[in-house]
Amino acid sequence: MQTKFRVVSLSHKSAPVHIRELLSINEVEMERLLLKLKEFFSVTDALVLSTCNRTEVYYSHELDLSIELIKLIGIERGLPDAITYLDYFQVLNDEQEAVTHLFRVSMGLEAQVVGDIQISNQVKRAYQAAADLELAGPFLHRLMHTIFFTNKRVVQETAFRDGAASLSYATIELIESLTQNIFQPRILLIGVGEIGEDVARNMVHLPTAQIKISNRTLAKAEEIGVPLGFEVIPFESCVTFIEEVDIVVCSIRMPEPFITKRMIESVNIPSYKVLIDLSVPRSIETSVEELPGVVLYNVDNIRSKTSAALQNRLEAIPSVEAIIEENIEEFGAWQKEMVVSPTIQKLKQALEEIRQEELGRYLKNADEKEYLLIDKITKSMMQKILKVPVVQLRAACQRDEAAEMIELITDLFELEKSKNEKK
């Protein structure tokens, strides 16, 4: 049975946020999932991508493991009935479709805010995690480096990554629209992980805002906030500042919501208070919307205004897709050549064995100078003999006729026979 590259995907396109947060896995859970794939199914190529918008498992195997993978994700999340969420998953067992999907995800074509640069960094970290656990074989190594090269071309050759149309910048645009009639709006950012840090750095586009930031690790908050001129407050005190600000942006990953309805009930809200939840799983209880004056936004309902940057990205999509197609074709050509690589190596080895036997038979009494000369000549002859079958094998790959050519060369040169059988 043939090994195929496959993917099981749960994303913002297939599942609402409350489903995604149930099945979202952190780095520790991701590592355990990779190890289970390695131990239980002997997978050699696997990559797990977990972001606020998607949980995906890419893997190479003879069998469709989608059901088993969803169950394993459920085990990590403490959900024994995870398989009941099967309909929310997209399962791609066609290798070409799975490869194309990973390319599109990595470029940001499948992002909630098209072209979001964060996904590229998240893919790199997922690949590094797989490599660290020795779950990136030749196939995945080549695929990922082709993707990184593609990303470089997209940046250099298109306007797809120009501007700042990311999830974090979409948040800034939302804040800007909500506070346009407020003098010196007061904002509290809780959590400066990857998304929170990006939001903080984009807050320089809110020059009149009074910004406070807080993080579980105070040193990280100071590292980011102080150079930007923001007030840094201890994490244990941040709740007391919720009452003072107009907008709270929460980007903190916790098993349970950090901001609860009860917490907000204790806050004096003279007119309104905006809460923006950028976390998956969510860090703000959805029931806070039941309170008078409270407005809640989450990652599913944040939308960027149609800006010049976003419009440029949309217009650049055909160019990006053309670059992706070119590089997928190149990767496909490499894949086909990989099919004949073992036969080429066997042929080289068979000819080298013959060469060494003949050198040993006829040059027993040759001096060093004679030996080196004849060794050089016979090596050159062997390379010329090899050239035609190797070229023909690679050409057969491109015509999808490799199997017939492999069989022909194997029989012609008796590559499957042992030395004794040939004698």
Secondary structure, DSSP 8 states (H G I E B T S, - for coil): ---EEEEEEEETTTS-HHHHHHT---HHHHHHHHHHHHHHH--SSEEEEE-SSEEEEEEEESS--HHHHHHHHHHHHT-TTGGGGGGG-EEE-SHHHHHHHHHHHHHTTTSSSTT-THHHHHHHHHHHHHHHTT---HHHHHHHHHHHHHHHHHHHH-STT-S--SHHHHHHHHHHHHSTTSSS-EEEEE--SHHHHHHHHHGGG-TT-EEEEE-SSHHHHHHHHHHHT-EE--GGGHHHHGGG-SEEEE----SS-SB-HHHHHTS--SS-EEEEE--SS-SB-GGGGGSTTEEEEETTT------HHHHHHHHHHHHHHHHHHHHHHHHHHHHHHHHHHHHHHHHHHHHHHHHHHHHHHH-TT--HHHHHHHHHHHHHHHHHHHHHHHHHHHHHHHTT-HHHHHHHHHHHTTTTS-HHHH-
